[in-house]
Amino acid sequence: AQQPGTPLSDLEYRQFFRSLRVAHRASTACLLRALYGCQNPLVRRLDEYENHGVIPEGPICSELPGTPFFPDFCNFSFYRCTRKRYFIKV
C-alpha cells in the first residue's frame, strides 16, 4: 500500500490512464453514433468489430436486469450510450 498523497508508480499510471482512454474511446463512439446514426459506415465498422465481424440482427438480449430485451443492436447501443454504461454486453 502506498502512502496517501504520494504519486502513482509507473505501472499504476499506465493502468489509470488506460482505463481513461477506454472510456474516452467509448464516449467518442457514442458521439459518432448520436451524430450520424447506426447506418454510418464508421459506426457500422465499430459495431462489426464489437461483434466479431457481424452486427446481430433482430432482438437483442442483454445482461441488464430489468431491461433484458432490445429490438436490435442499434437500440441496445443507443441505450448504453445514453446511460453511459458503455461496456454492457449482449
Order of alpha helices (4+ residues) and beta strands (2+ residues): alpha-alpha-beta-beta-alpha
